[in-house]
Amino acid sequence: MVIHARQDHSLRVPRPDLSQSLGSPNACSQCHTDKKPAWAASAMDKWYGKAWRERPQYGTTLHAGETRGAPALTGLLELAASPTAPAIVRATAATLAQPYATPATQPAARTLLQDSDPLLRIAALGLLAPLDVPERVAASVPLLGDPVRGVRIEAAQILADVPDSRLPDDKRAARQAALQEYEASLAQESDWPATNVNLGNLRLRQGRIDAALAAYERAIRLDPRFPGAYINLADAWRQQGREAEAEKVLRQGLAVMSRDAELHYALGLLLVRRHDHDGALQELVEAARLAPDNARYAYVQAIALHSAGRRAEALAILRGANKRHPQDLDILGALVSINREAGDQQAALRYAREAAMLLPDNADRRAHSGVR
């Protein structure tokens, strides 16, 4: 799977209607390569009627989780809780929800922690990150004794930054045992760069900075073309206030991979912190150019242009990004703010209403948009 992509061995009922809206593959047009999904959908309508279009499916929810950001959270949590969906699908939904978890999502997470399938328990642990230490400990500690090693390891990682003094006395040994299991599994694959990055992440959470730096550097030696190793190493230096070392690492990576958008983006943010605004803008523009489908890069590039006094260019980029990512709240928020600053109240109100429709339960956003 490192050498080439492979199929997942599933035999799915073709859904060419979803191929039209989501771009997902289907067996019909994979065989009839000269035809479009609409042709296949029309043929199925003739054979079976249109009831097949109403069959339960989870592709729309998962696609929203990958493309819509926070507005997809409710659907993802509902899918994760669905007793009829396959466990791997439910766990995928919970994993996609992790970046948008808040204290308000914790009741759903706690329910998933009790699920009979370990994939759900592992994904639910990842939803606990926003909790403060006492709540995170209360939710995670029981799973340190889970019968499945993967669950024990995930619970130990969630608690890796918690001092012994804040753990129940009878659970400290359980956390240490689970961490040792994790470290043993990493040791078995220590010749892989990604494994060393994972070890570095663990050491960083534990506050063992020197060990984290050594693990990231070892990953770079194993594979000088692994961007994640440079980015994690640079971030570790940043956390120590060593921005010069962080910049050196990122430039070292770019010397090997000059077309890696993630490295350009990380360097751009670093230069912003170092008040090199011209250099930062150059890197952010390059990141957005290399990865035009990345909504975050376009958003940050526009903000940098706006900060440089190039408001018209910033608005043009944001409008283009909004067409490609019409449900991105950061882009909509920037369009509201910059249009309002420019005196275009009509455009600001239009984008504010679009944002309000994405988060209908956000009273503050609705008030600012004029939506009732």
Beta strands, then each sheet from edge to edge (+ up, - down):
end
